[in-house]
Amino acid sequence: MVEMGARGEPFIHPTAIVHDSAHIGPGTAIWAYVVVEMGARLGENCVVGTHTYVGNYASIGDRTRIMGQCYIPTRIKIGRDVFIGPQVSFLGDKYPQVNKPNHTENPVTIEDNVSVGANSVILPGVTLGQGCRIGAGSVVTKDVLPWFTVAGNPARAMKKPVTSWDETYEGLNGPHAPGLRGL
Ligand SMILES: CC(C)(COP(=O)(O)OP(=O)(O)OC[C@H]1O[C@@H](n2cnc3c(N)ncnc32)[C@H](O)[C@@H]1OP(=O)(O)O)[C@@H](O)C(=O)NCCC(=O)NCCS
């Protein structure tokens, strides 16, 4: 049986590959076959599920939980208490190609308390505002305002904003409901 590190030390599964320069906070668990690249920083008491990839200089806040098989690319910023479901991809290059001259990444930003449903895809440069929820299987192409729920492909707002996840609220129907900037 694998046990967490003693005294709040991070736990790193023997099959994980973690670059020497990566910072893994106390109490954080890095599970089987995870890759953590150069300069990545993970806070305290995070969990990174099996087969997830964490790119160069990614920044992940305290208590954030990332399920298995996620793609967390270079220089992404993820806040605290964020939940990321399994098989979520955050993209960094809108027009990828092999041997691209002048390649630059346009990383996603994820604010605190966000929840991203399983199998979602978040396009480059998008900001997920504090406390927003992304429905399972969404393709998010624009910034999401704080405390909104969005879902679908392309993702559209489902709900009025809430001030906490415990509130109930009425749905707003239609493609022009608020919640996605620019719509
Ligand atoms: C987005 C979500 C939070 C909405 O939950 P909810 O507020 O209870 O919404 P409801 O289930 O009442 O659904 C409201 C409507 O949205 C639709 N809907 C719900 N989730 C959807 C989704 N992910 N994509 C597209 N449409 C969705 C429903 O079909 C329903 O449509 P209708 O009004 O035409 O019948 C939830 O459905 C979801 O996707 N959660 C993520 C779950 C997940 O990935 N967990 C990972 C665990 S490991």
Ligand as a Chemical Component Dictionary entry (heavy atoms), coordinates in Angstrom:
data_LIG
# 
_chem_comp.id                   LIG 
_chem_comp.type                 NON-POLYMER 
_chem_comp.pdbx_formal_charge   0 
_chem_comp.three_letter_code    LIG 
# 
loop_
_chem_comp_atom.comp_id 
_chem_comp_atom.atom_id 
_chem_comp_atom.alt_atom_id 
_chem_comp_atom.type_symbol 
_chem_comp_atom.charge 
_chem_comp_atom.model_Cartn_x 
_chem_comp_atom.model_Cartn_y 
_chem_comp_atom.model_Cartn_z 
_chem_comp_atom.pdbx_ordinal 
LIG C1  C1  C 0 -22.943 21.735 -15.744 1  
LIG C2  C2  C 0 -23.542 21.073 -14.521 2  
LIG C3  C3  C 0 -22.831 21.586 -13.241 3  
LIG C4  C4  C 0 -25.010 21.488 -14.497 4  
LIG O1  O1  O 0 -25.661 20.892 -13.417 5  
LIG P1  P1  P 0 -27.118 21.463 -12.997 6  
LIG O2  O2  O 0 -26.975 22.906 -12.643 7  
LIG O3  O3  O 0 -27.669 20.565 -11.945 8  
LIG O4  O4  O 0 -27.930 21.398 -14.346 9  
LIG P2  P2  P 0 -29.061 20.345 -14.792 10 
LIG O5  O5  O 0 -28.572 18.948 -14.628 11 
LIG O6  O6  O 0 -30.333 20.751 -14.110 12 
LIG O7  O7  O 0 -29.188 20.631 -16.367 13 
LIG C5  C5  C 0 -29.747 21.823 -16.856 14 
LIG C6  C6  C 0 -29.753 21.721 -18.370 15 
LIG O8  O8  O 0 -28.401 21.758 -18.851 16 
LIG C7  C7  C 0 -28.101 20.570 -19.599 17 
LIG N1  N1  N 0 -26.752 20.165 -19.219 18 
LIG C8  C8  C 0 -26.311 19.774 -18.004 19 
LIG N2  N2  N 0 -25.005 19.508 -18.028 20 
LIG C9  C9  C 0 -24.605 19.729 -19.279 21 
LIG C10 C10 C 0 -23.363 19.611 -19.926 22 
LIG N3  N3  N 0 -22.265 19.225 -19.266 23 
LIG N4  N4  N 0 -23.288 19.932 -21.241 24 
LIG C11 C11 C 0 -24.377 20.330 -21.917 25 
LIG N5  N5  N 0 -25.598 20.475 -21.345 26 
LIG C12 C12 C 0 -25.704 20.166 -20.048 27 
LIG C13 C13 C 0 -29.134 19.558 -19.157 28 
LIG O9  O9  O 0 -29.356 18.607 -20.165 29 
LIG C14 C14 C 0 -30.332 20.444 -18.918 30 
LIG O10 O10 O 0 -30.909 20.770 -20.169 31 
LIG P3  P3  P 0 -32.506 20.954 -20.325 32 
LIG O11 O11 O 0 -32.859 22.141 -19.441 33 
LIG O12 O12 O 0 -32.677 21.212 -21.776 34 
LIG O13 O13 O 0 -33.109 19.676 -19.829 35 
LIG C15 C15 C 0 -23.403 19.509 -14.562 36 
LIG O14 O14 O 0 -24.371 18.935 -15.444 37 
LIG C16 C16 C 0 -22.034 19.045 -15.016 38 
LIG O15 O15 O 0 -21.721 18.891 -16.215 39 
LIG N6  N6  N 0 -21.160 18.835 -13.992 40 
LIG C17 C17 C 0 -19.792 18.360 -14.190 41 
LIG C18 C18 C 0 -19.671 16.902 -13.682 42 
LIG C19 C19 C 0 -18.261 16.386 -13.798 43 
LIG O16 O16 O 0 -17.619 16.487 -14.833 44 
LIG N7  N7  N 0 -17.763 15.833 -12.716 45 
LIG C20 C20 C 0 -16.418 15.262 -12.679 46 
LIG C21 C21 C 0 -16.404 14.253 -11.515 47 
LIG S1  S1  S 0 -14.999 13.233 -11.578 48 
# 
loop_
_chem_comp_bond.comp_id 
_chem_comp_bond.atom_id_1 
_chem_comp_bond.atom_id_2 
_chem_comp_bond.value_order 
_chem_comp_bond.pdbx_ordinal 
LIG C1  C2  SING 1  
LIG C2  C3  SING 2  
LIG C2  C4  SING 3  
LIG C2  C15 SING 4  
LIG C4  O1  SING 5  
LIG O1  P1  SING 6  
LIG P1  O2  DOUB 7  
LIG P1  O3  SING 8  
LIG P1  O4  SING 9  
LIG O4  P2  SING 10 
LIG P2  O5  DOUB 11 
LIG P2  O6  SING 12 
LIG P2  O7  SING 13 
LIG O7  C5  SING 14 
LIG C5  C6  SING 15 
LIG C6  O8  SING 16 
LIG C6  C14 SING 17 
LIG O8  C7  SING 18 
LIG C7  N1  SING 19 
LIG C7  C13 SING 20 
LIG N1  C8  SING 21 
LIG N1  C12 SING 22 
LIG C8  N2  DOUB 23 
LIG N2  C9  SING 24 
LIG C9  C10 SING 25 
LIG C9  C12 DOUB 26 
LIG C10 N3  SING 27 
LIG C10 N4  DOUB 28 
LIG N4  C11 SING 29 
LIG C11 N5  DOUB 30 
LIG N5  C12 SING 31 
LIG C13 O9  SING 32 
LIG C13 C14 SING 33 
LIG C14 O10 SING 34 
LIG O10 P3  SING 35 
LIG P3  O11 DOUB 36 
LIG P3  O12 SING 37 
LIG P3  O13 SING 38 
LIG C15 O14 SING 39 
LIG C15 C16 SING 40 
LIG C16 O15 DOUB 41 
LIG C16 N6  SING 42 
LIG N6  C17 SING 43 
LIG C17 C18 SING 44 
LIG C18 C19 SING 45 
LIG C19 O16 DOUB 46 
LIG C19 N7  SING 47 
LIG N7  C20 SING 48 
LIG C20 C21 SING 49 
LIG C21 S1  SING 50 
# 
